[in-house]
């Protein structure tokens, strides 16, 4: 069996060909050709680069990444596994907020049917899936999957070094002019991001991704591996191809997975569906068939016995009953949506609270020429606690900070205090070290979570964080230091 995996953008098209053999799946060809153009143009360049592929018998896997994929961490109420796809679709429609519903698949991160659940959901537009189908049609191949490029690269890394799938690990995978960052928790993707250019193992993009993974999984990720440098793709490709394989890590992993018969973490062509018992479906089909027979008999009898106006009245009654039944089917969904909104209203977005805290503790960056040195404070420690209980809303943060001047704690407490946050003064003493001798420990009590329209400055995802100006990022980093 031949599998061709393609990753295409406006700059380049990267291709990997894998075959299943007696000893396992192996990549036999890798290629990089020009990108851009429609599906027919891309297919033509790929055919020219791979003249030996028998496309009629080949399976095609399309990988996507970067701006073409949206990812969200969804917090869900306790839900059985069989109903989880419906719950993800219901919450995802609101969280992604796109006019085009697109296609959504997910990976469970935690929880079960008796505890709150957390999933990592990925969404691509319907047009992206349509482009993949057109590419397969132009090549004359059978489209098998549409998957995430970064997750496929991480799968290839695990095949080479199984210890990467144990515990927490961050995989850096080159992808043309960008780099995919995939944080794994016991082999499952917890955070998937794409950064432009090369990413250093000790750079800010890596630190940001590790922090996000720690917040989502609750476990610290200490290991960082780079495909192509620290982990060679040579074990997965035929001899002589290893030098060209690093930039094609995503398609290589996707092709190997498909040739080996392994389902990828995300399959946006065949997303997870609700599993239902077949017995109720058979009963419904029998009832539907019986209803059809009764309806036909009634129509036949009515044709001879009822007047024209009576038949019209019967038709109107039938339409009304169908509309009432259809309306009843939406009542459980509406009740579940209300319950979800009530449950989420008790949660606190700690990332937003931490950013607001950083801004209040140090309003301007150290690089500001008018930076007020005498009013500066340093945060030694903070403890954040959520309100307990199913209906508990908000939480509190206990700060341990030091200041240069004895009047500064009062100014800080005034900045921290607003309509949602109550500040209780803590003890003030000279137990700090110079030049910050004054130590104070205020307690900030946080009320109901921020409304959606008040979080526009804080941002809700990585793209929002990346779009802040440099001064704001410097302020947050210096305060957390």
N, C-alpha and C positions, 0 to 999 in steps of 0.2 A: 504494500500500500504506500502511495506517495502522498505526502502532505506538504503543501506550500503555505508558508506564513508570510504575510505582507504588512508592513507598517509604512504608511505614506503620508507625507505632508507637502507643503508648497516648495520645500527646498530639496528633498530627496525621497526616494522610495527604497526601503531596505527589505531584502527578501532572504528567506532561509528555506531550504528544501530538506525534508527528512524522510527517511524510509524505515519501515519496520523490518528487522532482520532476525535471524535466529538468536543472536546474542542480545537483542534489544534494539531500540530505536537509535538512529545515528543521523546527524546532519551531513548531507552529501554535497550541498552547494550553498554558498552565501554570495550575495551580490548587492551592490548599491548603485542605483541609476538615478537619473534626474527626476525631481518631483514636479508637482503642479499639473494642471490640465484636468480634463474630465476622466471618467472611468475608462473610456476607450483609449485615450492617450496613454494612461498609466499601464493598461493591459498590453498595449503595443510594445512599450519599452521593456516590460517584464518578459514578454515572449522572446524578444530579441536577446535578452541577457541569459535566458534559460532555454535554448533550442531543443534540449534533450528531454524535456518534460512532456509526458503524455497527458495533456490537460483533461481529456475526456474521462480519465480514470483517477484524476487527482482530487483531493479534498483541499479546500481553501479555508485558512484561518486568517481573519483580519484583526490586527491589534490597533488599539486607539489609545491616545494619551494626551497630556497637556490640556489645552483649552477645550478640547472636544469632549472631555469627561468632567462631570461634576460629582463631587463626593461629599457626603454628609454623615455625621454620626447621629443616629436616631435613638432617642430614649423612649422606650415603649412600656406600657403596663404589662403585667403578667399575661402571657399569651401561649396557648398550645402550639407546638411545632406545625401542625397541619394548617392552622389559621394565620401563621406568621406572615406569609406573603401578602395576604389581604391587609393585615395591619400595617405592613411596611408601605404598601401602595397608598393607604389612607393617609398616613402621617407624611409620607414622602411627597404627596401632591401639594401639601401645604408648605413643607420645609424647602423644597426645591423652587417652588413659586414660579415655574416657567409656563408660558402660554402654550407651548408644545409639550404635551404630557410625556412624550419620549418613552424610553424603555428603562426600567429600573431592576437591578439585581442587587443582592446583598450578601454579606458574610456575618454570621452571628459572632458577637464579641463576648457576651456574658448574659447570665440570667437563664431562667427556665419558665415553665408554665405556672409556677407558684411564686416567682419573684420578678421584679422589673427587669426588662430585657434591654440590651444594647446591641445595635447592629451597625455595621459600616455599609452604607448604601451608595451605589454608583449609578449614575444616570447618563445616557446619551440620547440625543435627539432622534426622532424617527428618520430625519434626513440622513443622519450618519449611517444608520442600518440600511437605508435604501441605497446609499452609495456603495456599501459593501456588496449588496446583491447585484448591482449593476456591474461592479468589477468582476464578480464571479461569472456573470453572464457573458461579459466581454472576453474573458479568458476561456470560457467553455468548461469551467470547473464547477464542482459542487460546493456551495458555501456551507461550512460545517459549524463555525463559531465566530462570534465577535467578542473579543476579550480585551482586558487591560494590558497594555504593553509592560508597565512596571511590574505587575504581578507575575506575568510570564517570565520576565527576567529573574525575579526572585525565585520562581520555581526551578529555573535552570541552576541557580546557585545552590539550592538545597540538594538537587540531584548530584552535584559535584561534591559538596561537603554537607552531609546530613546534619552535622552539629549546628549549622546555621538555622535549622528549623527547631532547635531546642532552646527554650527560654526566649529572651528578647535579643533581637539583632536588627541592625539597620543596614540595608543593602543599597549601594550606590551603583546604578546601572546607566552607562552612557547611552544616549539616544540621539545621535546626530549632533545638532547644535544645542542640545539640552541634556539634562541629567535627571533620571527618575530616582526618587528617594522612597524606599519601601521599608517601613518599620514593621517587623514581624513579631508576633507573640505566639510562641509554640508553633511556628510554621504558618500561622494565619495572618493575613495583612491587617494591621491595626491603623496605620496611617499610610496614605499614598499621595505623594506630591511630585511636582515637576518644576525644576528650576532651570533657568536659561544658563548656558555655558557649563564649564566644568565646575564641580563642587569639591572643595577641599574637605578632607576628613575632619578637620578641626575648625571648619568655617561656620558662619552664622546660620546658613541653611540647615546644616546638620544639627546644630544646637536647637534650632527652632523645632525641627522634626522630632528630636529626642524628647523635648519638653512636651509636645503634643501627645506622643506615644505614652509617656508616663502618666499624663492626666487621664487618658482614655483607658489604660489597662491597669493602672495602680501599681505597676512594677517598673523598676528602672532598667533602661536599656543601655548597656555599657559597651557592647561590641559593634563595631562598624567595619564592614567589608566592602571593597570596591571590585566590581567585576572587571576583568581584563588586566588588572594589576595585581591585587592580592589573590584573587580567585581567577584562574585561567579557565577558559571555556574549551580547552583542548580535549578533555575526556568526552565531550559530546559531539565533536566534529571529526571528520576524516583528516588524515594526516595532510598537512600543508595548508589547512584553512584557519588555523588558530590565530594567525596574525590579523586576519580580516574579521574575526568573529566578535570582538568586543563591542563594536558599534551596532551590531545586529543582535544584541543579547535578548531583546524582547521577542522578535520573530523566532530566534532559535529555541527559546523556552516554550513558545506557543506550539511550534512544529513538533518538538519532542513530546510534549504532553499529549497532543492529538494522536501522534503515531503510537504512543504507548497506551492509548485508551483512557487517559486520566482527565477528569473534568477539571477545568480551571476554576480558580476562586470566584471569578465573575464571568458569566456567559450571557452577554447582552443580546444574543440572538435567541437563546433558549433560557430565559430567566426562570427562577424558581416559581412553581405554581402551587396553588392550594391542593392538598391531597384529600380526596373525599372517598367515603365508603361507596362501593359500587352497588350494594343492595338497595339503598334509597333511590339511586338513579334508575335502577330497573323498575322499582315500584312506580316512580314518577312517569317512566315511559309507558308502563301498562295503563296507568290512570289517564295519561294523555291520549293513548290509543282508544280507550273506552270512551273518553269524553268526545273524541272525534267521531266515533260511531254514533253516539247518542245525538250529537249535533247534526250529523248528516240525516239521520232518521227524522229529527225534528224539522229540518229544513224541507225534506221531501213531503212530510205530512202537512206542514204549514203552507206549502205552495198550492195545495188543493183546497185547504180549508179556511185560510185566512185571506182577508182583503189586502189590497196594496198598502193601505195605511197601517194596518195591524202589523204587517211585516216590517215596515219602517220603524214602528214603535219597538218591536222585538230587537231589531238591530241596534237601536239606541240604548236599550237596556243592557245588551251584551257589551257594548263599548263602555258604558258606565261601570259595569262590574269589573271589567278588565282594568280600567284605570284605578279603581279602588284597590284592587289586589296589587297592582304595581306600586301604588303609593304606600301600601302597608310594608312592602319589601324594604323600603328605605327607612322605616322607623327604627329598626335595630341599629343601622349604621349611624343615624343621627344621635341616638342615645350613646353609642360608643364614642362618637366624636366629642360629645359634651363631657363624658367622663374623662377622656384623654386631656381635654383642655383644662379641666379642673385639677387633674393630677399634675400636669406640667406647670400649672400656676403656683404650685408649692415649691418649685425648684429655684435655685439661685444660679445664675450664670457667673461662675467664679472667675472666668477669664475677664469678663467685663468689669467685675468688681475690683480685680487686681489692677487693671489698667487705670480705673478711676482713682484707686488708692495711690498709685504711682504719681499720677498728675497732681493730687492734692498734697502729697508729702514734698515733692520737689517740682513746683510749677514751671520752672525754666531749666534748661540744660546747663551744664557746667561751661559750655562753650559760649554762653550768652555774655557779652561784655558787661551787662548790667546785673549779672548774677549776684544776689544778696548773700554774701558769704556768712555774715553774722546770723542770718535767719535759717541757715542750712541745718538739716537733720539727716541722720543715718538710721536706717532700719536694721536692727540686729536680728529680730525674730518676729514672726507673726503666726498665729494659730487660727485657722478658719474652721468653723463648726456650722453644719446645717441644722435647721430646726427639725427635731425628730417627729415621728408620727406620720400617718397617711395624709392628714390635712394640715400639717405644720408648714408654714410659709416663712421664707427668709432664713436668717442665720446671724452669726456674729463673728467678728474678727478681733482678736486680742493682739495688740501691738506691743513690741518692746523696742523703743527707739531712744536715741541720744541726740542732744542738741548742744550748740555752742552757747546759747544765751538762755537764761531762765525764763524769759518771756516768750520764747519761741514755741514751747508746747501749747500755750493758749492759742497762738495764731494757727497752729496746725489743727487743733481741735475745732476751731471755728471753720476752717476750710473743709474738714471732714464732715461737718454737720450739714444736712440738707433735709428735704421733705421725706426721704426714705430712710435716712440713717440718723440714729440717735447716738450721741457720743457721751460716754461716762468717763469722767476724769479719773485717772489712776494716780498712784503715788509719784511724787517728784523728789529726786534726791541727787546728790553729787557723787554717785558711785561710778560714773563713767570716766573713761580715760581722756586726757587732753588730746586734741583740742575740742572734744565733745564731752564735757564733764557732767552735763545734766541728763539724767536718765528719767524717762517717764513711760507709763504703761496705760494708755487709754484703751477703752473697750468700745468698738463700733458695732452697734446692733443694726442689722439690715432688715428692712421691711419686705414688702411684696416684691417679686422680681420686676426688672425693668420692662416697660412696655416696648413692643417691637419698634415703634417710631422714635423712641428715645435712645435706641442703641445704634443709630446710624453713624455716630462719631466713633463708637468703640469698634464696630465691625464684628461679623459673625463667623468669618472663616479666614483661611490663609491669604486669600486674595485681598480681603479687607486689611489685613495686617501689613501686607506688602505695599499697599497704596498709601500709607501714612507718610508724612514728610519725615526727613532725617532727624529734625530736632525732636519730634515726638518720640521716635524710636530711641534716641539717645537718652531722653528723660526716663523712659520706662526701664532701660537696661541699667542706668546708673543707680536708680532707686532700688531695684531688686538686688544689685550688688551689695 
